[in-house]
Amino acid sequence: MRTTLMHIGAAIGCCTLWGAAVFAGLDQGWGDSALAESGDAIEFARAAQSIAEDKNIGNVSFVLIEGGETASKFHLSNGDAVDAQSVFQVASLGKWLTAWGVMALFEEGQLDLDAPVSDYLSRWTLPASDFDASGVTVRRLLSHTAGLSDGLGYDGFDAAQDRQSLEASLTKAVDASPGNDGRTLLGSEPGSGFAYSGGGYTLLQLLIEEVSGKSFAEYMDDKVFVPLGMERTTFDHARALELGLAENFRPDGTAEPFRWYTALAATSLFTTSEDLGKFLMAQASDGANPVLSSSTMNLLNQPHASEMGAEIWGLGTMLYASNNAGGHIIGHDGSNEPAINTAARLDPARGDGIVVLSTGNPMLATELAGEWVFWKTGNVDSLTFASRLPTALAAFAGGVLIILTGAGLSLWLRKRRVSPRQKEG
């Protein structure tokens, strides 16, 4: 019996060590190598372009920023040519800029980040639930910690006339992505944890309209895009069409028709790689930011949500990895299947960043941005970690199976081995 218990204990210990090794390897990027030597921006851009040329299905627009200045860029297309001024629909990446619009109201004294959002709303209210809606604050909506359970995800509409009103979309979005019923609901205690919520940003869109008295698109133009010189950026669908849109492509290379959205703040920003470069450069520690003060920028980039012990979200800003200087690599990604994948990353302390806008490949932009994070910091990007987690879990499960099989076989063989004295007895 004692020997059996020792075998079981050894097996559990081996499984624990194997799990720790798998997780550490994933978290630390064991076996990974950077695309270029540290500091060699030109070589990194060349390596990134090589990957993009190999995997591109539709359009790619890439900008690399070093020290607050554009260091390199390239553009690829399997249709009409694109360049740094080509307008892409960038999906959830727009949440980052929406947060700036909210914080501009905060700086003007029109919002208290910790007041119930209901204090500012007259056109729609959260449905009754088992939880206290007064805990749904602007701060928590920005950081996806308000307790909303929608998980949205919007697929958009075929035509402008098909769109719902903002209030109807909050009640039940008929364009909810698969797996979501479309209702913006309070499903857990506000502040109790992180839960990604597109509905929360649609609620912030309504907040901006109610407090400012302007349409969301008009307000964002006036308060964010015009001051930053982002001349080809808008949440207005009609204006985006006038500017001319880069084609959307599906993974099979066919064209994906343009989609119309009610939930603009959550998923329907139109912009260019050049304009997003301006947005990043305004956030460099020594950059000129005509929209938000340095204290507000620090607040945006402070951790407000975590998962698995890792700080992952500020106020509208994703925290991808440590920048090894006491802060984080920040940014946002966007993905509307099957056509759109976009990514932007920034190290505010150094003014280094990357913008990748793509259509056709569902992970190309996120992949290249993750490579940039590893090249810059030696740390694994949080989305890279998440994308590799299923493979790591499979490796862990396989290792556990081998360990347990070995332990079981050892016990079985031991029982089969009987000493001569035991036989005689």
Order of alpha helices (4+ residues) and beta strands (2+ residues): alpha-alpha-beta-beta-beta-alpha-alpha-alpha-alpha-alpha-alpha-beta-beta-alpha-beta-alpha-alpha-beta-beta-beta-beta-beta-beta-alpha-alpha-alpha
